[in-house]
Amino acid sequence: LGSPERCFTAAQRRAIQLRDGTCIIPGCKIPAAMTEIHHVIPHSEGGPTHTDNGVCLCWWHHRYLAASGWAIRMVRGAVQIMAPPWLETGARKWRNVTKSRTRLTDAVERKNG
């Protein structure tokens, strides 16, 4: 699901929206249909326009991501996020983030295994 272009295709956007469900920042309730797709590794730094490098962010979080201190990474196609130092006391850690019904169901099934 990659593209040589900088902008995500409609199919890529739908796949990312289904995976993420809403803006990925915890507490943000903006639905995926109203989000922008953010390159986790910036396109200018060689980041691919691929579903494994895109996440849903609302307009506000997309514009102020760098200034806010949130960190985002992808691990085998799954989104992980780290809260900014001003929000999380103690050791900061990466957390899996998804609001996708499919991924949440998979996680429950693995846990109840």
Biopython code that builds the backbone (N, CA, C, O; Angstrom):
import numpy as np
from Bio.PDB.StructureBuilder import StructureBuilder

atoms = [
    (1, "LEU", "N", (0.820, -1.204, 0.000)),
    (1, "LEU", "CA", (0.000, 0.000, 0.000)),
    (1, "LEU", "C", (0.856, 1.257, 0.000)),
    (1, "LEU", "O", (0.591, 2.201, 0.745)),
    (2, "GLY", "N", (1.877, 1.261, -0.836)),
    (2, "GLY", "CA", (2.745, 2.428, -0.934)),
    (2, "GLY", "C", (2.450, 3.247, -2.170)),
    (2, "GLY", "O", (1.748, 2.794, -3.074)),
    (3, "SER", "N", (2.985, 4.447, -2.208)),
    (3, "SER", "CA", (2.811, 5.353, -3.337)),
    (3, "SER", "C", (4.079, 6.165, -3.501)),
    (3, "SER", "O", (4.676, 6.579, -2.507)),
    (4, "PRO", "N", (4.511, 6.405, -4.747)),
    (4, "PRO", "CA", (5.721, 7.219, -4.949)),
    (4, "PRO", "C", (5.466, 8.709, -4.703)),
    (4, "PRO", "O", (6.414, 9.487, -4.595)),
    (5, "GLU", "N", (4.218, 9.106, -4.615)),
    (5, "GLU", "CA", (3.849, 10.515, -4.425)),
    (5, "GLU", "C", (3.978, 10.930, -2.964)),
    (5, "GLU", "O", (4.078, 10.073, -2.086)),
    (6, "ARG", "N", (3.977, 12.219, -2.698)),
    (6, "ARG", "CA", (4.036, 12.745, -1.334)),
    (6, "ARG", "C", (2.693, 12.606, -0.621)),
    (6, "ARG", "O", (2.651, 12.313, 0.574)),
    (7, "CYS", "N", (1.599, 12.814, -1.349)),
    (7, "CYS", "CA", (0.264, 12.762, -0.739)),
    (7, "CYS", "C", (-0.270, 11.338, -0.738)),
    (7, "CYS", "O", (-0.066, 10.581, -1.687)),
    (8, "PHE", "N", (-0.952, 10.988, 0.338)),
    (8, "PHE", "CA", (-1.559, 9.662, 0.444)),
    (8, "PHE", "C", (-2.735, 9.552, -0.515)),
    (8, "PHE", "O", (-3.484, 10.510, -0.703)),
    (9, "THR", "N", (-2.893, 8.375, -1.122)),
    (9, "THR", "CA", (-4.015, 8.144, -2.030)),
    (9, "THR", "C", (-5.300, 7.954, -1.225)),
    (9, "THR", "O", (-5.256, 7.790, -0.005)),
    (10, "ALA", "N", (-6.429, 7.976, -1.902)),
    (10, "ALA", "CA", (-7.720, 7.772, -1.229)),
    (10, "ALA", "C", (-7.772, 6.398, -0.559)),
    (10, "ALA", "O", (-8.283, 6.271, 0.553)),
    (11, "ALA", "N", (-7.248, 5.377, -1.226)),
    (11, "ALA", "CA", (-7.258, 4.024, -0.651)),
    (11, "ALA", "C", (-6.365, 3.953, 0.586)),
    (11, "ALA", "O", (-6.742, 3.334, 1.581)),
    (12, "GLN", "N", (-5.197, 4.573, 0.537)),
    (12, "GLN", "CA", (-4.314, 4.593, 1.696)),
    (12, "GLN", "C", (-4.972, 5.327, 2.860)),
    (12, "GLN", "O", (-4.914, 4.881, 4.006)),
    (13, "ARG", "N", (-5.593, 6.449, 2.548)),
    (13, "ARG", "CA", (-6.264, 7.244, 3.577)),
    (13, "ARG", "C", (-7.355, 6.426, 4.265)),
    (13, "ARG", "O", (-7.465, 6.439, 5.491)),
    (14, "ARG", "N", (-8.162, 5.714, 3.475)),
    (14, "ARG", "CA", (-9.229, 4.874, 4.061)),
    (14, "ARG", "C", (-8.645, 3.792, 4.962)),
    (14, "ARG", "O", (-9.165, 3.539, 6.049)),
    (15, "ALA", "N", (-7.577, 3.161, 4.517)),
    (15, "ALA", "CA", (-6.952, 2.098, 5.321)),
    (15, "ALA", "C", (-6.422, 2.653, 6.647)),
    (15, "ALA", "O", (-6.600, 2.030, 7.694)),
    (16, "ILE", "N", (-5.780, 3.809, 6.605)),
    (16, "ILE", "CA", (-5.244, 4.433, 7.824)),
    (16, "ILE", "C", (-6.382, 4.864, 8.742)),
    (16, "ILE", "O", (-6.300, 4.689, 9.958)),
    (17, "GLN", "N", (-7.436, 5.421, 8.171)),
    (17, "GLN", "CA", (-8.595, 5.842, 8.971)),
    (17, "GLN", "C", (-9.258, 4.654, 9.658)),
    (17, "GLN", "O", (-9.656, 4.751, 10.819)),
    (18, "LEU", "N", (-9.379, 3.541, 8.954)),
    (18, "LEU", "CA", (-9.962, 2.339, 9.562)),
    (18, "LEU", "C", (-9.084, 1.813, 10.689)),
    (18, "LEU", "O", (-9.590, 1.370, 11.720)),
    (19, "ARG", "N", (-7.780, 1.861, 10.493)),
    (19, "ARG", "CA", (-6.859, 1.388, 11.526)),
    (19, "ARG", "C", (-6.899, 2.289, 12.766)),
    (19, "ARG", "O", (-6.965, 1.791, 13.890)),
    (20, "ASP", "N", (-6.861, 3.613, 12.567)),
    (20, "ASP", "CA", (-6.730, 4.536, 13.693)),
    (20, "ASP", "C", (-8.060, 4.921, 14.340)),
    (20, "ASP", "O", (-8.113, 5.122, 15.553)),
    (21, "GLY", "N", (-9.115, 5.025, 13.570)),
    (21, "GLY", "CA", (-10.442, 5.333, 14.123)),
    (21, "GLY", "C", (-10.703, 6.794, 14.403)),
    (21, "GLY", "O", (-11.762, 7.308, 14.040)),
    (22, "THR", "N", (-9.759, 7.487, 15.044)),
    (22, "THR", "CA", (-9.870, 8.927, 15.342)),
    (22, "THR", "C", (-8.457, 9.504, 15.304)),
    (22, "THR", "O", (-7.502, 8.806, 14.962)),
    (23, "CYS", "N", (-8.335, 10.768, 15.653)),
    (23, "CYS", "CA", (-7.013, 11.365, 15.865)),
    (23, "CYS", "C", (-6.318, 10.498, 16.912)),
    (23, "CYS", "O", (-6.932, 10.131, 17.914)),
    (24, "ILE", "N", (-5.046, 10.166, 16.693)),
    (24, "ILE", "CA", (-4.365, 9.213, 17.578)),
    (24, "ILE", "C", (-3.930, 9.801, 18.920)),
    (24, "ILE", "O", (-3.535, 9.048, 19.810)),
    (25, "ILE", "N", (-3.990, 11.106, 19.088)),
    (25, "ILE", "CA", (-3.585, 11.708, 20.357)),
    (25, "ILE", "C", (-4.624, 11.337, 21.417)),
    (25, "ILE", "O", (-5.814, 11.592, 21.231)),
    (26, "PRO", "N", (-4.180, 10.736, 22.530)),
    (26, "PRO", "CA", (-5.123, 10.314, 23.565)),
    (26, "PRO", "C", (-6.013, 11.461, 24.041)),
    (26, "PRO", "O", (-5.544, 12.567, 24.306)),
    (27, "GLY", "N", (-7.302, 11.168, 24.140)),
    (27, "GLY", "CA", (-8.277, 12.156, 24.584)),
    (27, "GLY", "C", (-8.901, 12.951, 23.462)),
    (27, "GLY", "O", (-9.934, 13.588, 23.667)),
    (28, "CYS", "N", (-8.306, 12.934, 22.276)),
    (28, "CYS", "CA", (-8.860, 13.670, 21.138)),
    (28, "CYS", "C", (-9.936, 12.807, 20.487)),
    (28, "CYS", "O", (-9.685, 11.651, 20.146)),
    (29, "LYS", "N", (-11.105, 13.353, 20.317)),
    (29, "LYS", "CA", (-12.243, 12.591, 19.806)),
    (29, "LYS", "C", (-12.597, 12.920, 18.350)),
    (29, "LYS", "O", (-13.663, 12.527, 17.876)),
    (30, "ILE", "N", (-11.726, 13.630, 17.642)),
    (30, "ILE", "CA", (-12.013, 13.994, 16.256)),
    (30, "ILE", "C", (-12.056, 12.711, 15.423)),
    (30, "ILE", "O", (-11.077, 11.966, 15.395)),
    (31, "PRO", "N", (-13.186, 12.441, 14.738)),
    (31, "PRO", "CA", (-13.290, 11.203, 13.960)),
    (31, "PRO", "C", (-12.313, 11.177, 12.788)),
    (31, "PRO", "O", (-11.925, 12.214, 12.251)),
    (32, "ALA", "N", (-11.933, 9.969, 12.413)),
    (32, "ALA", "CA", (-10.943, 9.777, 11.348)),
    (32, "ALA", "C", (-11.319, 10.499, 10.059)),
    (32, "ALA", "O", (-10.442, 11.008, 9.361)),
    (33, "ALA", "N", (-12.598, 10.551, 9.736)),
    (33, "ALA", "CA", (-13.032, 11.204, 8.499)),
    (33, "ALA", "C", (-12.698, 12.691, 8.480)),
    (33, "ALA", "O", (-12.659, 13.305, 7.415)),
    (34, "MET", "N", (-12.459, 13.268, 9.648)),
    (34, "MET", "CA", (-12.165, 14.700, 9.735)),
    (34, "MET", "C", (-10.686, 14.968, 10.032)),
    (34, "MET", "O", (-10.321, 16.090, 10.383)),
    (35, "THR", "N", (-9.836, 13.948, 9.895)),
    (35, "THR", "CA", (-8.419, 14.109, 10.210)),
    (35, "THR", "C", (-7.581, 14.287, 8.951)),
    (35, "THR", "O", (-8.054, 14.116, 7.828)),
    (36, "GLU", "N", (-6.330, 14.633, 9.178)),
    (36, "GLU", "CA", (-5.327, 14.684, 8.119)),
    (36, "GLU", "C", (-4.380, 13.508, 8.338)),
    (36, "GLU", "O", (-4.251, 13.019, 9.460)),
    (37, "ILE", "N", (-3.725, 13.057, 7.292)),
    (37, "ILE", "CA", (-2.774, 11.951, 7.427)),
    (37, "ILE", "C", (-1.371, 12.538, 7.555)),
    (37, "ILE", "O", (-0.925, 13.329, 6.724)),
    (38, "HIS", "N", (-0.701, 12.130, 8.609)),
    (38, "HIS", "CA", (0.636, 12.636, 8.944)),
    (38, "HIS", "C", (1.684, 11.574, 8.625)),
    (38, "HIS", "O", (1.519, 10.409, 8.987)),
    (39, "HIS", "N", (2.760, 11.972, 7.949)),
    (39, "HIS", "CA", (3.905, 11.080, 7.733)),
    (39, "HIS", "C", (4.666, 10.977, 9.052)),
    (39, "HIS", "O", (5.145, 11.992, 9.557)),
    (40, "VAL", "N", (4.790, 9.781, 9.621)),
    (40, "VAL", "CA", (5.524, 9.600, 10.872)),
    (40, "VAL", "C", (6.999, 9.939, 10.639)),
    (40, "VAL", "O", (7.574, 10.737, 11.379)),
    (41, "ILE", "N", (7.597, 9.352, 9.639)),
    (41, "ILE", "CA", (8.926, 9.777, 9.179)),
    (41, "ILE", "C", (8.643, 10.752, 8.042)),
    (41, "ILE", "O", (8.089, 10.353, 7.018)),
    (42, "PRO", "N", (9.010, 12.015, 8.199)),
    (42, "PRO", "CA", (8.661, 13.013, 7.188)),
    (42, "PRO", "C", (9.097, 12.632, 5.778)),
    (42, "PRO", "O", (10.160, 12.044, 5.578)),
    (43, "HIS", "N", (8.270, 12.971, 4.821)),
    (43, "HIS", "CA", (8.576, 12.703, 3.424)),
    (43, "HIS", "C", (9.892, 13.362, 3.032)),
    (43, "HIS", "O", (10.661, 12.801, 2.253)),
    (44, "SER", "N", (10.151, 14.545, 3.566)),
    (44, "SER", "CA", (11.383, 15.282, 3.257)),
    (44, "SER", "C", (12.633, 14.568, 3.773)),
    (44, "SER", "O", (13.744, 14.851, 3.323)),
    (45, "GLU", "N", (12.449, 13.643, 4.718)),
    (45, "GLU", "CA", (13.572, 12.877, 5.262)),
    (45, "GLU", "C", (13.593, 11.453, 4.718)),
    (45, "GLU", "O", (14.257, 10.577, 5.271)),
    (46, "GLY", "N", (12.861, 11.233, 3.632)),
    (46, "GLY", "CA", (12.849, 9.922, 2.992)),
    (46, "GLY", "C", (11.749, 8.997, 3.468)),
    (46, "GLY", "O", (11.716, 7.828, 3.083)),
    (47, "GLY", "N", (10.844, 9.499, 4.301)),
    (47, "GLY", "CA", (9.731, 8.688, 4.780)),
    (47, "GLY", "C", (8.798, 8.326, 3.636)),
    (47, "GLY", "O", (8.411, 9.196, 2.856)),
    (48, "PRO", "N", (8.434, 7.061, 3.526)),
    (48, "PRO", "CA", (7.582, 6.640, 2.416)),
    (48, "PRO", "C", (6.121, 7.065, 2.600)),
    (48, "PRO", "O", (5.640, 7.226, 3.721)),
    (49, "THR", "N", (5.443, 7.238, 1.491)),
    (49, "THR", "CA", (4.008, 7.473, 1.524)),
    (49, "THR", "C", (3.371, 6.088, 1.484)),
    (49, "THR", "O", (2.987, 5.581, 0.430)),
    (50, "HIS", "N", (3.274, 5.502, 2.669)),
    (50, "HIS", "CA", (2.816, 4.119, 2.844)),
    (50, "HIS", "C", (1.939, 4.076, 4.081)),
    (50, "HIS", "O", (2.119, 4.876, 4.998)),
    (51, "THR", "N", (0.991, 3.151, 4.115)),
    (51, "THR", "CA", (0.095, 3.053, 5.266)),
    (51, "THR", "C", (0.847, 2.787, 6.572)),
    (51, "THR", "O", (0.362, 3.146, 7.645)),
    (52, "ASP", "N", (2.017, 2.169, 6.494)),
    (52, "ASP", "CA", (2.818, 1.914, 7.690)),
    (52, "ASP", "C", (3.606, 3.136, 8.134)),
    (52, "ASP", "O", (4.359, 3.064, 9.105)),
    (53, "ASN", "N", (3.446, 4.258, 7.440)),
    (53, "ASN", "CA", (4.132, 5.498, 7.809)),
    (53, "ASN", "C", (3.152, 6.663, 7.927)),
    (53, "ASN", "O", (3.566, 7.822, 7.948)),
    (54, "GLY", "N", (1.866, 6.364, 8.002)),
    (54, "GLY", "CA", (0.866, 7.424, 8.106)),
    (54, "GLY", "C", (-0.044, 7.207, 9.296)),
    (54, "GLY", "O", (-0.393, 6.071, 9.618)),
    (55, "VAL", "N", (-0.433, 8.298, 9.954)),
    (55, "VAL", "CA", (-1.360, 8.240, 11.082)),
    (55, "VAL", "C", (-2.373, 9.371, 10.960)),
    (55, "VAL", "O", (-2.116, 10.382, 10.306)),
    (56, "CYS", "N", (-3.525, 9.187, 11.596)),
    (56, "CYS", "CA", (-4.566, 10.213, 11.619)),
    (56, "CYS", "C", (-4.286, 11.223, 12.721)),
    (56, "CYS", "O", (-4.107, 10.857, 13.882)),
    (57, "LEU", "N", (-4.251, 12.487, 12.348)),
    (57, "LEU", "CA", (-4.147, 13.573, 13.317)),
    (57, "LEU", "C", (-5.174, 14.644, 12.947)),
    (57, "LEU", "O", (-5.356, 14.964, 11.773)),
    (58, "CYS", "N", (-5.839, 15.191, 13.961)),
    (58, "CYS", "CA", (-6.760, 16.296, 13.696)),
    (58, "CYS", "C", (-5.925, 17.507, 13.263)),
    (58, "CYS", "O", (-4.704, 17.515, 13.414)),
    (59, "TRP", "N", (-6.588, 18.510, 12.732)),
    (59, "TRP", "CA", (-5.887, 19.692, 12.230)),
    (59, "TRP", "C", (-4.986, 20.287, 13.307)),
    (59, "TRP", "O", (-3.821, 20.585, 13.042)),
    (60, "TRP", "N", (-5.511, 20.463, 14.516)),
    (60, "TRP", "CA", (-4.753, 21.115, 15.586)),
    (60, "TRP", "C", (-3.525, 20.298, 15.957)),
    (60, "TRP", "O", (-2.422, 20.842, 16.007)),
    (61, "HIS", "N", (-3.689, 19.008, 16.218)),
    (61, "HIS", "CA", (-2.544, 18.182, 16.600)),
    (61, "HIS", "C", (-1.524, 18.055, 15.470)),
    (61, "HIS", "O", (-0.324, 17.956, 15.727)),
    (62, "HIS", "N", (-1.992, 18.058, 14.223)),
    (62, "HIS", "CA", (-1.073, 17.972, 13.090)),
    (62, "HIS", "C", (-0.214, 19.230, 13.011)),
    (62, "HIS", "O", (0.989, 19.135, 12.768)),
    (63, "ARG", "N", (-0.803, 20.397, 13.211)),
    (63, "ARG", "CA", (-0.069, 21.656, 13.115)),
    (63, "ARG", "C", (0.906, 21.855, 14.276)),
    (63, "ARG", "O", (1.983, 22.420, 14.086)),
    (64, "TYR", "N", (0.543, 21.401, 15.463)),
    (64, "TYR", "CA", (1.331, 21.686, 16.660)),
    (64, "TYR", "C", (2.039, 20.466, 17.241)),
    (64, "TYR", "O", (2.452, 20.482, 18.401)),
    (65, "LEU", "N", (2.182, 19.410, 16.443)),
    (65, "LEU", "CA", (2.790, 18.165, 16.920)),
    (65, "LEU", "C", (4.199, 18.402, 17.466)),
    (65, "LEU", "O", (4.506, 17.968, 18.576)),
    (66, "ALA", "N", (5.042, 19.069, 16.720)),
    (66, "ALA", "CA", (6.432, 19.284, 17.146)),
    (66, "ALA", "C", (6.493, 20.136, 18.414)),
    (66, "ALA", "O", (7.279, 19.841, 19.315)),
    (67, "ALA", "N", (5.690, 21.168, 18.496)),
    (67, "ALA", "CA", (5.710, 22.064, 19.656)),
    (67, "ALA", "C", (5.080, 21.424, 20.892)),
    (67, "ALA", "O", (5.412, 21.792, 22.019)),
    (68, "SER", "N", (4.170, 20.466, 20.684)),
    (68, "SER", "CA", (3.449, 19.876, 21.813)),
    (68, "SER", "C", (4.287, 18.845, 22.575)),
    (68, "SER", "O", (4.041, 18.607, 23.758)),
    (69, "GLY", "N", (5.258, 18.240, 21.922)),
    (69, "GLY", "CA", (6.111, 17.268, 22.588)),
    (69, "GLY", "C", (5.694, 15.813, 22.415)),
    (69, "GLY", "O", (6.400, 14.918, 22.881)),
    (70, "TRP", "N", (4.563, 15.553, 21.755)),
    (70, "TRP", "CA", (4.154, 14.166, 21.506)),
    (70, "TRP", "C", (5.130, 13.536, 20.524)),
    (70, "TRP", "O", (5.571, 14.192, 19.580)),
    (71, "ALA", "N", (5.470, 12.274, 20.736)),
    (71, "ALA", "CA", (6.337, 11.525, 19.821)),
    (71, "ALA", "C", (5.534, 10.351, 19.270)),
    (71, "ALA", "O", (4.785, 9.701, 19.999)),
    (72, "ILE", "N", (5.698, 10.087, 17.978)),
    (72, "ILE", "CA", (4.955, 9.013, 17.308)),
    (72, "ILE", "C", (5.954, 8.132, 16.576)),
    (72, "ILE", "O", (6.914, 8.620, 15.979)),
    (73, "ARG", "N", (5.712, 6.826, 16.629)),
    (73, "ARG", "CA", (6.508, 5.887, 15.841)),
    (73, "ARG", "C", (5.611, 4.732, 15.423)),
    (73, "ARG", "O", (4.537, 4.510, 15.982)),
    (74, "MET", "N", (6.090, 4.008, 14.423)),
    (74, "MET", "CA", (5.387, 2.827, 13.940)),
    (74, "MET", "C", (6.249, 1.607, 14.236)),
    (74, "MET", "O", (7.460, 1.620, 14.014)),
    (75, "VAL", "N", (5.611, 0.548, 14.743)),
    (75, "VAL", "CA", (6.298, -0.711, 15.002)),
    (75, "VAL", "C", (5.495, -1.811, 14.314)),
    (75, "VAL", "O", (4.401, -2.164, 14.754)),
    (76, "ARG", "N", (6.054, -2.350, 13.222)),
    (76, "ARG", "CA", (5.396, -3.402, 12.440)),
    (76, "ARG", "C", (3.954, -3.025, 12.090)),
    (76, "ARG", "O", (3.043, -3.843, 12.217)),
    (77, "GLY", "N", (3.756, -1.783, 11.650)),
    (77, "GLY", "CA", (2.438, -1.335, 11.210)),
    (77, "GLY", "C", (1.515, -0.877, 12.317)),
    (77, "GLY", "O", (0.382, -0.478, 12.047)),
    (78, "ALA", "N", (1.973, -0.924, 13.563)),
    (78, "ALA", "CA", (1.152, -0.485, 14.698)),
    (78, "ALA", "C", (1.668, 0.857, 15.212)),
    (78, "ALA", "O", (2.876, 1.073, 15.311)),
    (79, "VAL", "N", (0.747, 1.745, 15.533)),
    (79, "VAL", "CA", (1.095, 3.079, 16.006)),
    (79, "VAL", "C", (1.458, 3.034, 17.488)),
    (79, "VAL", "O", (0.757, 2.423, 18.295)),
    (80, "GLN", "N", (2.558, 3.689, 17.827)),
    (80, "GLN", "CA", (2.921, 3.877, 19.231)),
    (80, "GLN", "C", (3.141, 5.367, 19.463)),
    (80, "GLN", "O", (3.593, 6.090, 18.575)),
    (81, "ILE", "N", (2.813, 5.810, 20.677)),
    (81, "ILE", "CA", (2.907, 7.222, 21.001)),
    (81, "ILE", "C", (3.554, 7.393, 22.367)),
    (81, "ILE", "O", (3.389, 6.554, 23.253)),
    (82, "MET", "N", (4.295, 8.491, 22.530)),
    (82, "MET", "CA", (4.900, 8.828, 23.816)),
    (82, "MET", "C", (4.438, 10.232, 24.196)),
    (82, "MET", "O", (4.557, 11.175, 23.415)),
    (83, "ALA", "N", (3.911, 10.348, 25.409)),
    (83, "ALA", "CA", (3.417, 11.637, 25.895)),
    (83, "ALA", "C", (4.574, 12.609, 26.096)),
    (83, "ALA", "O", (5.708, 12.190, 26.324)),
    (84, "PRO", "N", (4.285, 13.907, 26.010)),
    (84, "PRO", "CA", (5.338, 14.898, 26.235)),
    (84, "PRO", "C", (5.786, 14.904, 27.697)),
    (84, "PRO", "O", (5.032, 14.499, 28.581)),
    (85, "PRO", "N", (7.018, 15.367, 27.951)),
    (85, "PRO", "CA", (7.544, 15.347, 29.316)),
    (85, "PRO", "C", (6.717, 16.175, 30.299)),
    (85, "PRO", "O", (6.669, 15.854, 31.486)),
    (86, "TRP", "N", (6.074, 17.224, 29.825)),
    (86, "TRP", "CA", (5.277, 18.060, 30.726)),
    (86, "TRP", "C", (3.972, 17.386, 31.147)),
    (86, "TRP", "O", (3.329, 17.819, 32.102)),
    (87, "LEU", "N", (3.585, 16.339, 30.443)),
    (87, "LEU", "CA", (2.332, 15.653, 30.740)),
    (87, "LEU", "C", (2.542, 14.369, 31.540)),
    (87, "LEU", "O", (1.692, 13.983, 32.342)),
    (88, "GLU", "N", (3.663, 13.721, 31.320)),
    (88, "GLU", "CA", (3.927, 12.429, 31.956)),
    (88, "GLU", "C", (5.091, 12.563, 32.933)),
    (88, "GLU", "O", (6.216, 12.870, 32.536)),
    (89, "THR", "N", (4.813, 12.332, 34.198)),
    (89, "THR", "CA", (5.884, 12.405, 35.193)),
    (89, "THR", "C", (6.627, 11.071, 35.239)),
    (89, "THR", "O", (6.069, 10.021, 34.921)),
    (90, "GLY", "N", (7.871, 11.133, 35.633)),
    (90, "GLY", "CA", (8.663, 9.908, 35.692)),
    (90, "GLY", "C", (9.181, 9.516, 34.323)),
    (90, "GLY", "O", (9.298, 10.344, 33.420)),
    (91, "ALA", "N", (9.486, 8.243, 34.190)),
    (91, "ALA", "CA", (10.037, 7.732, 32.933)),
    (91, "ALA", "C", (8.962, 7.728, 31.846)),
    (91, "ALA", "O", (7.870, 7.191, 32.033)),
    (92, "ARG", "N", (9.291, 8.331, 30.718)),
    (92, "ARG", "CA", (8.370, 8.322, 29.581)),
    (92, "ARG", "C", (8.469, 6.958, 28.915)),
    (92, "ARG", "O", (9.544, 6.361, 28.865)),
    (93, "LYS", "N", (7.334, 6.464, 28.399)),
    (93, "LYS", "CA", (7.371, 5.168, 27.717)),
    (93, "LYS", "C", (6.448, 5.190, 26.505)),
    (93, "LYS", "O", (5.491, 5.961, 26.436)),
    (94, "TRP", "N", (6.765, 4.327, 25.564)),
    (94, "TRP", "CA", (5.963, 4.187, 24.357)),
    (94, "TRP", "C", (4.726, 3.363, 24.681)),
    (94, "TRP", "O", (4.800, 2.372, 25.407)),
    (95, "ARG", "N", (3.582, 3.785, 24.132)),
    (95, "ARG", "CA", (2.316, 3.068, 24.336)),
    (95, "ARG", "C", (1.669, 2.790, 22.980)),
    (95, "ARG", "O", (1.693, 3.626, 22.077)),
    (96, "ASN", "N", (1.090, 1.593, 22.863)),
    (96, "ASN", "CA", (0.324, 1.286, 21.661)),
    (96, "ASN", "C", (-0.939, 2.124, 21.665)),
    (96, "ASN", "O", (-1.585, 2.289, 22.699)),
    (97, "VAL", "N", (-1.281, 2.646, 20.513)),
    (97, "VAL", "CA", (-2.468, 3.484, 20.400)),
    (97, "VAL", "C", (-3.305, 2.974, 19.240)),
    (97, "VAL", "O", (-2.837, 2.918, 18.103)),
    (98, "THR", "N", (-4.527, 2.609, 19.527)),
    (98, "THR", "CA", (-5.463, 2.292, 18.462)),
    (98, "THR", "C", (-6.873, 2.432, 18.991)),
    (98, "THR", "O", (-7.153, 2.162, 20.159)),
    (99, "LYS", "N", (-7.740, 2.853, 18.115)),
    (99, "LYS", "CA", (-9.161, 2.904, 18.439)),
    (99, "LYS", "C", (-9.924, 2.073, 17.412)),
    (99, "LYS", "O", (-11.152, 2.113, 17.335)),
    (100, "SER", "N", (-9.155, 1.319, 16.626)),
    (100, "SER", "CA", (-9.725, 0.453, 15.600)),
    (100, "SER", "C", (-10.417, -0.737, 16.255)),
    (100, "SER", "O", (-9.813, -1.428, 17.075)),
    (101, "ARG", "N", (-11.653, -0.978, 15.906)),
    (101, "ARG", "CA", (-12.394, -2.109, 16.480)),
    (101, "ARG", "C", (-11.701, -3.430, 16.186)),
    (101, "ARG", "O", (-11.680, -4.321, 17.034)),
    (102, "THR", "N", (-11.136, -3.563, 14.994)),
    (102, "THR", "CA", (-10.461, -4.801, 14.615)),
    (102, "THR", "C", (-9.240, -5.044, 15.494)),
    (102, "THR", "O", (-9.071, -6.142, 16.025)),
    (103, "ARG", "N", (-8.389, -4.038, 15.654)),
    (103, "ARG", "CA", (-7.185, -4.202, 16.476)),
    (103, "ARG", "C", (-7.530, -4.387, 17.943)),
    (103, "ARG", "O", (-6.862, -5.155, 18.636)),
    (104, "LEU", "N", (-8.559, -3.703, 18.435)),
    (104, "LEU", "CA", (-8.966, -3.866, 19.829)),
    (104, "LEU", "C", (-9.494, -5.276, 20.072)),
    (104, "LEU", "O", (-9.196, -5.877, 21.104)),
    (105, "THR", "N", (-10.275, -5.810, 19.132)),
    (105, "THR", "CA", (-10.780, -7.175, 19.247)),
    (105, "THR", "C", (-9.630, -8.168, 19.243)),
    (105, "THR", "O", (-9.624, -9.111, 20.034)),
    (106, "ASP", "N", (-8.645, -7.964, 18.352)),
    (106, "ASP", "CA", (-7.470, -8.836, 18.304)),
    (106, "ASP", "C", (-6.718, -8.812, 19.630)),
    (106, "ASP", "O", (-6.281, -9.858, 20.112)),
    (107, "ALA", "N", (-6.562, -7.630, 20.224)),
    (107, "ALA", "CA", (-5.840, -7.517, 21.498)),
    (107, "ALA", "C", (-6.570, -8.249, 22.609)),
    (107, "ALA", "O", (-5.932, -8.905, 23.432)),
    (108, "VAL", "N", (-7.893, -8.152, 22.652)),
    (108, "VAL", "CA", (-8.677, -8.845, 23.675)),
    (108, "VAL", "C", (-8.539, -10.355, 23.489)),
    (108, "VAL", "O", (-8.381, -11.083, 24.469)),
    (109, "GLU", "N", (-8.596, -10.831, 22.253)),
    (109, "GLU", "CA", (-8.476, -12.259, 21.994)),
    (109, "GLU", "C", (-7.099, -12.781, 22.381)),
    (109, "GLU", "O", (-6.986, -13.892, 22.897)),
    (110, "ARG", "N", (-6.037, -11.988, 22.137)),
    (110, "ARG", "CA", (-4.688, -12.405, 22.544)),
    (110, "ARG", "C", (-4.578, -12.456, 24.054)),
    (110, "ARG", "O", (-3.972, -13.375, 24.604)),
    (111, "LYS", "N", (-5.161, -11.472, 24.733)),
    (111, "LYS", "CA", (-5.090, -11.393, 26.176)),
    (111, "LYS", "C", (-5.845, -12.565, 26.831)),
    (111, "LYS", "O", (-5.373, -13.143, 27.810)),
    (112, "ASN", "N", (-7.008, -12.902, 26.285)),
    (112, "ASN", "CA", (-7.837, -13.988, 26.841)),
    (112, "ASN", "C", (-7.398, -15.343, 26.333)),
    (112, "ASN", "O", (-7.833, -16.376, 26.841)),
    (113, "GLY", "N", (-6.509, -15.339, 25.300)),
    (113, "GLY", "CA", (-5.930, -16.447, 24.629)),
    (113, "GLY", "C", (-6.256, -17.787, 24.975)),
    (113, "GLY", "O", (-5.734, -18.724, 24.371)),
]
sb = StructureBuilder()
sb.init_structure("model")
sb.init_model(0)
sb.init_chain("A")
sb.init_seg("    ")
for serial, (resi, resn, name, xyz) in enumerate(atoms, 1):
    if name == "N":
        sb.init_residue(resn, " ", resi, " ")
    sb.init_atom(name, np.array(xyz, "f"), 0.0, 1.0, " ", f" {name:<3s}", serial, name[0])
structure = sb.get_structure()
